[in-house]
């Protein structure tokens, strides 16, 4: 419920709380956090999503790569291209 509430709150404080939550709890929670962050703008948000592309969990990495694909950040293109060439099976886009 906390992530849901933060998702609906567009303040800077809510965005910061979501970014801080990216390294915590389980992978399903982190995927939800990435999906919430993907709806927001800002350098900190994009940087957090880029960092999540290196998460230890494949589902979190895929969510982050998908989020980058929907953001207007040309630097994300390099990360997306790299992801298509590395990994195997579900780790590839």
N, CA and C of each residue as an Amber inpcrd file, in Angstrom:
protein
   279
   0.8190000  -1.1920000   0.0000000   0.0000000   0.0000000   0.0000000
   0.8690000   1.2650000   0.0000000   2.0340000   1.1730000   0.6380000
   2.9080000   2.3530000   0.6800000   3.3640000   2.7220000  -0.7290000
   3.7650000   1.7160000  -1.5190000   4.2060000   2.0120000  -2.8870000
   3.0630000   2.5710000  -3.7050000   1.8710000   2.0450000  -3.5170000
   0.6990000   2.5330000  -4.2330000   0.4470000   3.9980000  -3.8890000
   0.5260000   4.3340000  -2.6100000   0.3140000   5.7210000  -2.1830000
   1.3860000   6.6420000  -2.7680000   2.6400000   6.1970000  -2.7590000
   3.7150000   7.0070000  -3.3270000   3.5620000   7.1620000  -4.8340000
   3.0350000   6.1460000  -5.4820000   2.8000000   6.1980000  -6.9230000
   1.8110000   7.3100000  -7.2580000   0.8150000   7.4830000  -6.4270000
  -0.2240000   8.4820000  -6.6720000   0.2040000   9.9010000  -6.2800000
   1.2140000  10.0200000  -5.4460000   1.6890000  11.3050000  -4.9650000
   2.8360000  11.7540000  -5.8650000   2.6870000  12.8780000  -6.5160000
   3.6850000  13.3210000  -7.4920000   4.6900000  14.3180000  -6.9120000
   4.7080000  14.4760000  -5.6080000   5.6390000  15.4310000  -4.9940000
   7.0790000  14.9350000  -5.0870000   8.0140000  15.8630000  -4.8770000
   9.4290000  15.4940000  -4.8810000   9.7220000  14.4930000  -3.7680000
   9.1060000  14.6820000  -2.6160000   9.3130000  13.7740000  -1.4880000
   8.8940000  12.3470000  -1.8120000   7.7810000  12.2040000  -2.5090000
   7.3190000  10.8660000  -2.9000000   8.2740000  10.2490000  -3.9130000
   8.7500000  11.0570000  -4.8560000   9.7070000  10.5570000  -5.8400000
  10.9870000  10.1110000  -5.1510000  11.4770000  10.9070000  -4.2160000
  12.6890000  10.5440000  -3.4680000  12.4770000   9.2580000  -2.6850000
  11.3170000   9.0960000  -2.0680000  11.0220000   7.8720000  -1.3130000
  11.0030000   6.6610000  -2.2370000  10.4680000   6.8060000  -3.4430000
  10.4680000   5.7060000  -4.4120000  11.8910000   5.3580000  -4.8260000
  12.7000000   6.3720000  -5.1000000  14.0920000   6.1260000  -5.4930000
  14.8330000   5.4070000  -4.3630000  14.6240000   5.8500000  -3.1420000
  15.2770000   5.2190000  -1.9910000  14.8200000   3.7740000  -1.8090000
  13.5950000   3.4710000  -2.2020000  13.0370000   2.1240000  -2.0350000
  13.5460000   1.1420000  -3.0870000  14.1990000   1.6430000  -4.1220000
  14.6440000   0.7510000  -5.2030000  15.6040000  -0.3290000  -4.7440000
  16.3810000  -0.0700000  -3.7410000  17.3520000  -1.0570000  -3.2820000
  16.8370000  -1.9220000  -2.1460000  15.5630000  -1.8480000  -1.8640000
  15.0270000  -2.5410000  -0.7080000  13.9300000  -3.5300000  -1.0910000
  13.5940000  -4.3440000  -0.1440000  12.5160000  -5.3180000  -0.2160000
  12.7740000  -6.2950000  -1.3650000  11.7420000  -6.9120000  -1.8940000
  11.9120000  -7.9600000  -2.8890000  11.7800000  -7.4570000  -4.3090000
  12.0520000  -8.3300000  -5.2630000  12.0370000  -7.9310000  -6.6720000
  10.6690000  -7.4760000  -7.1660000   9.5890000  -8.0910000  -6.6880000
   8.2620000  -7.6780000  -7.1370000   7.9900000  -6.2380000  -6.7190000
   8.3820000  -5.8930000  -5.5120000   8.2320000  -4.5250000  -5.0250000
   9.0650000  -3.5730000  -5.8740000  10.3060000  -3.9520000  -6.1770000
  11.1960000  -3.0860000  -6.9590000  10.6640000  -2.8730000  -8.3790000
  10.0500000  -3.8970000  -8.9610000   9.4350000  -3.7320000 -10.2850000
   8.3210000  -2.6870000 -10.1940000   7.5090000  -2.7490000  -9.1540000
   6.4570000  -1.7560000  -8.9570000   7.0080000  -0.3550000  -8.7820000
   8.1210000  -0.2430000  -8.0710000   8.7640000   1.0570000  -7.8790000
   9.2500000   1.6050000  -9.2240000   9.8530000   0.7610000 -10.0240000
  10.3190000   1.1990000 -11.3480000   9.1450000   1.6540000 -12.2020000
   8.0590000   0.9090000 -12.1730000   6.8780000   1.2940000 -12.9480000
   6.3310000   2.6400000 -12.4790000   6.3810000   2.8950000 -11.1760000
   5.9380000   4.1880000 -10.6560000   6.8890000   5.2950000 -11.0870000
   8.1910000   5.0330000 -11.0100000   9.1760000   6.0430000 -11.4090000
   9.0990000   6.3460000 -12.9030000   8.7430000   5.3610000 -13.6990000
   8.6840000   5.5410000 -15.1530000   7.6350000   6.5770000 -15.5600000
   6.7160000   6.8880000 -14.6770000   5.6720000   7.8820000 -14.9620000
   6.1160000   9.3010000 -14.6170000   7.3450000   9.4340000 -14.1110000
   7.8290000  10.7330000 -13.6460000   8.9890000  11.2330000 -14.4990000
   9.2450000  12.5110000 -14.3920000  10.3560000  13.1360000 -15.1030000
  11.4260000  13.5320000 -14.1060000  12.5730000  13.8190000 -14.6010000
  13.6360000  14.3430000 -13.7580000  14.9080000  13.5300000 -13.8490000
  16.0020000  14.2130000 -13.6470000  17.3210000  13.5860000 -13.7390000
  17.4780000  12.4600000 -12.7210000  17.0530000  12.7070000 -11.4800000
  17.1820000  11.6870000 -10.4310000  16.4000000  10.4320000 -10.7690000
  15.2220000  10.6240000 -11.3350000  14.3740000   9.4920000 -11.6980000
  15.0240000   8.6580000 -12.7940000  15.4950000   9.3120000 -13.8330000
  16.1380000   8.6080000 -14.9420000  17.4050000   7.9020000 -14.4560000
  18.1720000   8.5730000 -13.6140000  19.4040000   7.9670000 -13.0880000
  19.0830000   6.7130000 -12.2700000  18.0280000   6.7610000 -11.4760000
  17.6450000   5.5960000 -10.6690000  17.2060000   4.4320000 -11.5510000
  16.4680000   4.7320000 -12.5920000  16.0200000   3.6770000 -13.5090000
  17.2190000   3.0790000 -14.2410000  18.1500000   3.9220000 -14.6660000
  19.3620000   3.4120000 -15.3210000  20.1360000   2.5000000 -14.3840000
  20.2450000   2.8850000 -13.1280000  20.9600000   2.0620000 -12.1550000
  20.2600000   0.7210000 -11.9680000  18.9430000   0.7220000 -12.0360000
  18.1800000  -0.5160000 -11.8600000  18.3920000  -1.5030000 -13.0120000
  18.9460000  -1.0460000 -14.1330000  19.2310000  -1.9700000 -15.2360000
  20.3560000  -2.9310000 -14.8740000  21.0200000  -2.6790000 -13.7520000
  22.0800000  -3.5750000 -13.2670000  21.6410000  -4.3620000 -12.0360000
  20.3550000  -4.3600000 -11.7380000  19.8350000  -5.0660000 -10.5680000
  20.1720000  -6.5500000 -10.6620000  20.2720000  -7.1940000  -9.5150000
  20.6040000  -8.6230000  -9.4810000  19.4590000  -9.5100000  -9.9840000
  18.2380000  -8.9720000 -10.0060000  17.0780000  -9.7500000 -10.4410000
  16.7260000  -9.4350000 -11.8950000  16.5150000 -10.4660000 -12.6760000
  16.2480000 -10.2850000 -14.1070000  14.9480000  -9.5240000 -14.3550000
  13.9190000  -9.7660000 -13.5670000  12.6450000  -9.0730000 -13.7630000
  12.7860000  -7.5740000 -13.4980000  13.5650000  -7.2250000 -12.5060000
  13.8080000  -5.8130000 -12.2000000  14.5860000  -5.1720000 -13.3430000
  15.5970000  -5.8710000 -13.8440000  16.3740000  -5.3360000 -14.9730000
  15.4800000  -5.1190000 -16.1910000  14.6210000  -6.0930000 -16.4900000
  13.7360000  -5.9600000 -17.6470000  12.7580000  -4.8040000 -17.4730000
  12.2280000  -4.6320000 -16.2670000  11.3130000  -3.5070000 -16.0070000
  12.0350000  -2.1750000 -16.2090000  13.2820000  -2.1020000 -15.7590000
  14.0580000  -0.8730000 -15.9100000  14.3580000  -0.5850000 -17.3840000
  14.6960000  -1.6100000 -18.1190000  14.9780000  -1.4240000 -19.5500000
  13.7190000  -0.9980000 -20.2860000  12.6020000  -1.6020000 -19.9600000
  11.3310000  -1.2070000 -20.5810000  10.9920000   0.2400000 -20.2220000
  11.2250000   0.6170000 -18.9770000  10.9620000   1.9980000 -18.5640000
  11.8400000   2.9740000 -19.3540000  13.1040000   2.6210000 -19.5390000
  13.9910000   3.4800000 -20.3260000  13.4970000   3.6380000 -21.7560000
  12.9370000   2.5790000 -22.2930000  12.4450000   2.6340000 -23.6680000
  11.3050000   3.6390000 -23.8190000  10.6180000   3.9230000 -22.7310000
   9.4880000   4.8480000 -22.7850000   9.8390000   6.2520000 -22.3100000
  11.0940000   6.4860000 -21.9590000  11.5230000   7.8090000 -21.5340000
  12.2680000   8.4990000 -22.6690000  12.1650000   9.8020000 -22.6840000
  12.8490000  10.5800000 -23.7260000  14.2710000  10.8990000 -23.2780000
  15.0770000   9.8610000 -23.1660000  16.4700000  10.0240000 -22.7630000
  17.3480000   9.2600000 -23.7490000  18.0570000   9.9630000 -24.6140000
  18.8580000   9.2730000 -25.6310000  19.9500000   8.3840000 -25.0540000
  20.4160000   8.6760000 -23.8320000  21.4400000   7.8340000 -23.2180000
  20.9070000   6.4380000 -22.9150000  19.6020000   6.3190000 -22.7600000
  18.9940000   5.0140000 -22.5090000  19.1440000   4.0700000 -23.6790000
  19.2900000   4.6180000 -24.8820000  19.4220000   3.7790000 -26.0750000
  20.6210000   2.8350000 -25.9840000  21.7190000   3.3160000 -25.4490000
  22.9170000   2.4820000 -25.3320000  22.6690000   1.3190000 -24.3760000
  21.9820000   1.5970000 -23.2820000  21.6840000   0.5560000 -22.3000000
  20.7430000  -0.4790000 -22.8990000  19.7510000  -0.0120000 -23.6350000
  18.7900000  -0.9190000 -24.2680000  19.4950000  -1.7900000 -25.3030000
  20.3380000  -1.1830000 -26.1290000  21.0760000  -1.9370000 -27.1520000
  21.9730000  -2.9840000 -26.5060000  22.6360000  -2.6180000 -25.4230000
  23.5060000  -3.5740000 -24.7250000  22.6810000  -4.7350000 -24.1730000
  21.5160000  -4.4480000 -23.6460000  20.6640000  -5.4870000 -23.0630000
  20.1920000  -6.4940000 -24.1140000  20.0490000  -6.0500000 -25.3350000
  19.6070000  -6.9810000 -26.3770000  20.7080000  -7.9380000 -26.8150000
  21.9410000  -7.6150000 -26.4470000  23.0670000  -8.4330000 -26.8620000
  23.6670000  -9.2790000 -25.7570000  23.2100000  -9.0720000 -24.5200000
  23.7700000  -9.8120000 -23.4020000  22.6960000 -10.6520000 -22.7380000
  23.1240000 -11.5720000 -21.9190000  22.1800000 -12.4260000 -21.2140000
  21.6700000 -13.5350000 -22.1070000  20.7370000 -14.2740000 -21.5740000
  20.1460000 -15.3380000 -22.3590000  18.6900000 -15.5150000 -21.9680000
  17.9280000 -16.1330000 -22.8040000  16.5290000 -16.3960000 -22.5260000
  15.7600000 -15.1440000 -22.1540000  15.1020000 -15.1620000 -20.9910000
  14.2640000 -14.0330000 -20.6080000  15.0360000 -12.7560000 -20.3050000
  16.3430000 -12.8470000 -20.1630000  17.1390000 -11.6600000 -19.8700000
  17.2990000 -10.7730000 -21.0920000  16.9880000 -11.3000000 -22.2570000
  17.0900000 -10.5160000 -23.4810000  15.7590000  -9.8680000 -23.7980000
  15.8160000  -8.7280000 -24.4110000  14.6010000  -8.0180000 -24.8440000
  14.3900000  -8.3440000 -26.2930000
